[in-house]
Amino acid sequence: MNNRRVLFRTAIALGALLAGTLGSTTSALAQNKVTMGVSIPAATHGWTGGVVYWANRTKGELEKQYPGMTVIVKTASSATEQANQVQDLQTANKIDTLVILPFESAPLTKPVAQVKSKGVFVTVVDRGLTDASAQSAYVAGDNPGFGKVAGEYMGKALGGKGNVVILRGIPTVIDNQRVDAFNAVIKASYPGIKVLDAKHGNWNRDDAFKVMQDYLTRFKQIDAVWASDDDMAVGVQKAIEQAKRSDVKLVLGGAGSKEYIKKVMDGDKIVTANVTYSPSMIADAMKLTAEARAKGTAMPATTIIPSVLITKDNAAKYYEPASPF
C-alpha cells in the first residue's frame, strides 16, 4: 500500500492495531497465505497410526491458529503412491509448502527434489532423503542417539556379555543411523556381546514375527533382542512364546508406545526399558513450518528431538493412555 495515500486517521488506527497485536503469533496482518501439503505413510503399524493421528489433529489446530492457511493431509500405503501424491499436491492442490515423512528414503528423494525445484518449501520429517539438497528443513528424532541409548542399556543389562539379534526397520537413512550407533556402542564398550544377525522387520509386527522365527530356528542361544520398535517387539515376543524359548532375557523395543511403557511401569521381567521416539514429531514439524511460512521468518535447517531412556523410574511421565500409540 502507498502510505502517502492513506488518510491520517486511518494510519493512526492501523498503528494502534499493530501495536495491540505486536508479538501475536496469530495476527492476520503478520501472516502470509499458505497452502501446506502434509504427506505421510498410512497407518500400517502403530507408530504411523500415531503419525496419522497427530497430523490430522494438528491440521485443525493450525487452520484455526492461522486463518490464511490451508492444510491438506495425504496418507500413502507405498513409496510409489506417496511419490504420486506429492506430485498431485504440487500440480493439483498448488501447495507452496510440503511437510513430508517419506515412506522410504531413496524412492522419494527425486519426487521431492522436483517439487522443491518448483519453489515449494520442503520440510522432511524423520526418514531423511538420500540427497539433503532436496529439503529446505529437517525435523527428526535423534536417531544416532536412539541407537546409542539402546546399545548402552542392553550392554549394561546383559552384564557386558551374551548373544544378541537385531530387527531393523524399513531400509532408510534413519534405520542405518540407529543400527550403526547401536553397533558402535557394542563394539567399543561391550566386546563380550556378539551380534548374531540383523534383518529387516520393516517396523511391522507380522514381518518381525517371521524374522524372529528364523532367528529362533537358526540360533540355539539368544540372550537379548533389540527389536528397535515396539510394533516389531510384539511380533518378536509372539514368536518367542510360540517357540517356548526361555533363553531370551530381554526384549528392547523403541518409540514409547503406551503398551510397552505400561509393561515397563508394571515391572515386566523381559520388557524392562524403552527408548522415546514419539510420532508427535510430525506435529512439531508442522507447527515449526507453519509459523515460519505464515510469518515469513526463517526456520532452522535442522531440528533434532532427543531420545530418552524409559525405565520403571520415569515411565509414568511418558505414559499416555488416551494416545492411539
C-alpha positions as CSV (number, residue, x, y, z in Angstrom):
1,M,0.0,0.0,0.0
2,N,1.3,3.6,-0.8
3,N,1.4,5.2,2.7
4,R,1.1,8.7,1.1
5,R,-2.4,7.9,0.0
6,V,-3.5,6.7,3.4
7,L,-5.7,9.1,5.4
8,F,-4.1,10.3,8.6
9,R,-6.8,8.9,10.9
10,T,-6.6,5.5,9.2
11,A,-2.9,5.4,9.7
12,I,-3.4,6.2,13.4
13,A,-6.0,3.4,13.7
14,L,-3.8,0.9,11.9
15,G,-0.8,1.9,14.0
16,A,-2.8,1.2,17.2
17,L,-4.0,-2.1,15.8
18,L,-0.4,-3.1,15.0
19,A,0.8,-2.1,18.5
20,G,-2.0,-4.1,20.1
21,T,-1.2,-7.2,18.2
22,L,2.6,-7.0,18.2
23,G,4.1,-10.3,19.1
24,S,0.9,-12.3,18.5
25,T,1.6,-15.5,16.5
26,T,-1.9,-15.4,15.1
27,S,-2.1,-11.8,13.8
28,A,-3.7,-11.8,10.4
29,L,-1.5,-8.8,9.5
30,A,1.7,-10.8,10.1
31,Q,0.6,-13.8,8.1
32,N,1.1,-15.0,4.6
33,K,-1.4,-17.2,2.9
34,V,-0.1,-20.7,2.9
35,T,-1.2,-23.9,1.3
36,M,0.6,-26.7,3.1
37,G,0.6,-30.3,1.9
38,V,1.4,-33.0,4.5
39,S,2.4,-36.3,3.1
40,I,2.8,-39.3,5.5
41,P,2.6,-43.1,5.4
42,A,-0.7,-44.7,6.1
43,A,-1.3,-46.3,9.5
44,T,0.4,-49.6,8.5
45,H,1.6,-50.1,12.1
46,G,1.2,-48.5,15.5
47,W,3.8,-45.7,15.1
48,T,2.5,-44.5,11.8
49,G,-1.0,-44.7,13.2
50,G,0.2,-42.2,15.8
51,V,1.6,-40.1,13.0
52,V,-1.7,-40.0,11.2
53,Y,-3.5,-39.1,14.4
54,W,-1.1,-36.2,15.2
55,A,-1.1,-34.9,11.6
56,N,-4.9,-34.6,11.4
57,R,-5.1,-33.2,14.9
58,T,-2.5,-30.5,14.1
59,K,-4.2,-29.7,10.8
60,G,-7.2,-28.5,12.7
61,E,-5.1,-26.5,15.2
62,L,-3.1,-24.8,12.5
63,E,-6.1,-23.8,10.3
64,K,-7.7,-22.3,13.4
65,Q,-4.5,-20.5,14.5
66,Y,-3.6,-19.2,11.0
67,P,-6.8,-18.1,9.2
68,G,-4.9,-17.8,5.9
69,M,-3.6,-21.3,6.0
70,T,-5.0,-24.4,4.3
71,V,-3.5,-27.8,5.3
72,I,-4.0,-30.9,3.2
73,V,-3.1,-34.3,4.7
74,K,-2.4,-37.2,2.4
75,T,-1.6,-40.8,3.5
76,A,0.1,-43.4,1.3
77,S,0.5,-47.2,1.6
78,S,3.6,-47.4,-0.5
79,A,6.5,-45.3,-1.7
80,T,5.1,-45.2,-5.3
81,E,1.7,-44.0,-4.0
82,Q,3.4,-41.3,-2.0
83,A,5.5,-40.1,-4.9
84,N,2.4,-39.7,-7.0
85,Q,0.6,-37.9,-4.2
86,V,3.5,-35.4,-3.8
87,Q,3.3,-34.6,-7.5
88,D,-0.5,-34.1,-7.2
89,L,-0.2,-31.9,-4.2
90,Q,2.0,-29.6,-6.3
91,T,0.1,-29.6,-9.6
92,A,-3.5,-30.0,-8.5
93,N,-3.6,-28.5,-5.0
94,K,-1.0,-25.8,-5.8
95,I,0.8,-26.2,-2.5
96,D,3.6,-23.8,-1.6
97,T,4.7,-25.8,1.4
98,L,5.3,-29.5,1.9
99,V,5.8,-31.4,5.1
100,I,6.7,-35.0,4.3
101,L,7.6,-38.1,6.3
102,P,8.9,-40.3,3.5
103,F,7.6,-43.9,3.2
104,E,11.2,-44.8,2.1
105,S,14.2,-42.5,1.6
106,A,15.6,-43.4,-1.8
107,P,12.3,-43.6,-3.9
108,L,11.1,-40.3,-2.5
109,T,14.2,-38.2,-3.0
110,K,13.8,-37.4,-6.7
111,P,10.0,-36.6,-6.5
112,V,10.6,-34.3,-3.5
113,A,13.5,-32.6,-5.2
114,Q,11.3,-32.0,-8.3
115,V,8.7,-30.3,-6.1
116,K,11.3,-28.2,-4.3
117,S,12.6,-27.1,-7.7
118,K,9.2,-25.5,-8.4
119,G,9.7,-23.2,-5.4
120,V,7.9,-25.3,-2.8
121,F,9.3,-25.1,0.8
122,V,10.0,-28.7,1.9
123,T,10.3,-29.9,5.5
124,V,11.4,-33.5,5.7
125,V,10.4,-35.4,8.8
126,D,12.1,-38.5,10.4
127,R,13.2,-40.6,7.4
128,G,15.8,-38.4,5.7
129,L,16.2,-38.3,2.0
130,T,19.3,-39.6,0.3
131,D,20.1,-36.1,-1.0
132,A,19.8,-33.3,1.6
133,S,19.6,-30.6,-1.1
134,A,16.0,-31.9,-1.8
135,Q,14.8,-30.4,1.5
136,S,14.6,-26.9,3.0
137,A,14.4,-28.1,6.6
138,Y,14.7,-31.3,8.5
139,V,12.9,-32.4,11.7
140,A,13.6,-35.7,13.3
141,G,14.2,-37.7,16.5
142,D,17.8,-38.3,17.5
143,N,18.3,-41.5,15.5
144,P,22.0,-42.0,16.3
145,G,21.1,-41.2,19.9
146,F,18.2,-43.7,19.7
147,G,20.7,-46.5,18.8
148,K,23.3,-45.3,21.3
149,V,20.8,-45.3,24.2
150,A,19.6,-48.7,23.3
151,G,23.1,-50.1,22.9
152,E,24.2,-48.7,26.3
153,Y,21.2,-50.1,28.1
154,M,21.5,-53.5,26.5
155,G,25.2,-53.7,27.2
156,K,24.7,-52.9,30.9
157,A,21.6,-55.1,31.2
158,L,23.5,-58.2,29.9
159,G,26.5,-57.5,32.1
160,G,28.7,-57.0,29.0
161,K,28.3,-60.5,27.5
162,G,25.8,-62.6,25.6
163,N,24.2,-63.2,22.2
164,V,22.0,-60.5,20.6
165,V,19.9,-60.4,17.5
166,I,18.7,-57.2,15.8
167,L,15.5,-56.4,13.9
168,R,15.9,-53.5,11.6
169,G,13.2,-51.2,10.2
170,I,12.4,-50.2,6.6
171,P,15.6,-49.5,4.6
172,T,16.0,-45.8,5.3
173,V,18.7,-43.3,6.4
174,I,17.4,-43.3,9.9
175,D,17.5,-47.1,10.2
176,N,21.1,-47.0,9.2
177,Q,21.8,-44.3,11.7
178,R,20.2,-46.3,14.5
179,V,21.9,-49.6,13.8
180,D,25.3,-48.0,13.2
181,A,25.1,-46.2,16.5
182,F,24.0,-49.4,18.3
183,N,26.8,-51.5,16.8
184,A,29.4,-48.8,17.6
185,V,28.5,-48.8,21.3
186,I,28.6,-52.6,21.5
187,K,31.9,-52.8,19.6
188,A,33.6,-50.1,21.7
189,S,32.2,-50.8,25.1
190,Y,30.9,-54.4,25.2
191,P,33.2,-56.7,23.3
192,G,31.8,-59.7,25.1
193,I,28.4,-59.2,23.3
194,K,28.0,-61.0,20.0
195,V,25.5,-59.6,17.4
196,L,24.4,-62.8,15.7
197,D,22.4,-61.2,12.9
198,A,20.4,-58.1,11.9
199,K,17.5,-58.4,9.5
200,H,14.7,-56.0,8.3
201,G,11.4,-56.5,10.1
202,N,10.1,-53.3,8.4
203,W,8.6,-51.9,11.6
204,N,5.8,-54.4,11.1
205,R,4.5,-57.0,13.6
206,D,4.0,-59.8,11.1
207,D,7.3,-59.3,9.4
208,A,9.1,-59.1,12.7
209,F,7.4,-62.4,13.8
210,K,8.8,-64.1,10.7
211,V,12.3,-62.7,11.2
212,M,12.3,-63.8,14.8
213,Q,11.0,-67.3,13.9
214,D,14.0,-67.6,11.6
215,Y,16.4,-66.4,14.4
216,L,14.9,-68.9,16.8
217,T,15.4,-71.7,14.3
218,R,19.0,-70.8,13.5
219,F,20.3,-69.8,16.9
220,K,20.0,-72.0,19.9
221,Q,21.1,-69.3,22.4
222,I,19.7,-65.8,22.2
223,D,20.1,-63.7,25.3
224,A,18.5,-60.5,24.1
225,V,16.7,-59.0,21.2
226,W,17.0,-55.4,20.1
227,A,13.6,-55.1,18.3
228,S,14.2,-51.3,17.9
229,D,10.5,-50.7,17.6
230,D,7.5,-51.5,19.8
231,D,5.4,-53.0,16.9
232,M,8.3,-55.3,16.0
233,A,8.7,-56.2,19.7
234,V,5.1,-57.5,19.6
235,G,6.0,-59.9,16.8
236,V,9.2,-60.9,18.5
237,Q,7.5,-61.8,21.7
238,K,4.8,-63.7,19.9
239,A,7.5,-65.8,18.2
240,I,9.4,-66.4,21.4
241,E,6.2,-67.5,23.2
242,Q,5.2,-69.9,20.4
243,A,8.6,-71.4,20.3
244,K,8.5,-71.8,24.1
245,R,12.1,-70.4,24.4
246,S,13.3,-69.4,27.8
247,D,16.8,-68.2,26.9
248,V,15.7,-64.7,25.8
249,K,16.0,-62.5,28.9
250,L,15.5,-59.1,27.3
251,V,13.4,-57.6,24.5
252,L,14.1,-53.9,23.9
253,G,11.7,-52.1,21.6
254,G,11.5,-48.4,20.9
255,A,9.3,-45.4,20.2
256,G,7.5,-45.4,23.5
257,S,4.1,-47.0,22.7
258,K,1.6,-46.9,25.6
259,E,1.5,-50.8,25.6
260,Y,5.2,-51.1,26.1
261,I,5.5,-48.2,28.5
262,K,2.8,-49.9,30.6
263,K,4.9,-53.1,30.6
264,V,7.9,-51.2,31.9
265,M,5.7,-49.5,34.6
266,D,4.3,-52.8,35.7
267,G,7.8,-54.4,36.1
268,D,7.7,-56.8,33.2
269,K,10.6,-59.2,33.5
270,I,11.6,-59.2,29.8
271,V,10.5,-55.7,28.8
272,T,12.4,-53.6,31.3
273,A,13.0,-50.4,29.3
274,N,12.2,-48.5,26.2
275,V,13.6,-45.5,24.2
276,T,11.5,-42.5,23.2
277,Y,10.8,-41.7,19.5
278,S,7.3,-40.1,19.5
279,P,5.1,-39.9,16.4
280,S,4.1,-36.5,17.6
281,M,7.2,-35.2,15.9
282,I,5.0,-34.7,12.8
283,A,3.0,-32.2,14.8
284,D,6.3,-30.4,15.9
285,A,7.4,-30.3,12.2
286,M,4.0,-28.9,11.0
287,K,3.9,-26.3,13.7
288,L,7.5,-25.1,13.1
289,T,6.9,-25.0,9.4
290,A,3.6,-23.2,9.7
291,E,4.9,-20.5,11.9
292,A,7.9,-19.8,9.6
293,R,5.8,-19.8,6.5
294,A,2.9,-17.7,7.9
295,K,5.2,-15.1,9.4
296,G,7.8,-15.1,6.7
297,T,10.6,-16.0,9.2
298,A,13.5,-18.4,8.8
299,M,13.1,-22.0,10.0
300,P,16.2,-23.8,11.5
301,A,17.7,-26.1,8.8
302,T,17.8,-29.0,11.3
303,T,15.7,-29.7,14.4
304,I,16.6,-32.8,16.4
305,I,14.3,-34.2,19.2
306,P,16.4,-36.1,21.8
307,S,15.8,-39.8,22.5
308,V,15.4,-40.7,26.2
309,L,15.7,-44.0,28.0
310,I,12.4,-45.0,29.7
311,T,12.7,-47.2,32.8
312,K,10.4,-48.0,35.6
313,D,11.6,-44.9,37.4
314,N,10.3,-42.5,34.8
315,A,7.8,-44.5,32.7
316,A,4.8,-42.8,34.2
317,K,6.0,-39.5,32.8
318,Y,5.7,-40.9,29.2
319,Y,2.5,-43.0,29.6
320,E,-0.5,-41.5,27.7
321,P,-3.4,-44.0,27.8
322,A,-5.5,-41.8,25.5
323,S,-3.0,-41.9,22.7
324,P,-3.6,-44.2,19.7
325,F,0.0,-45.4,20.0
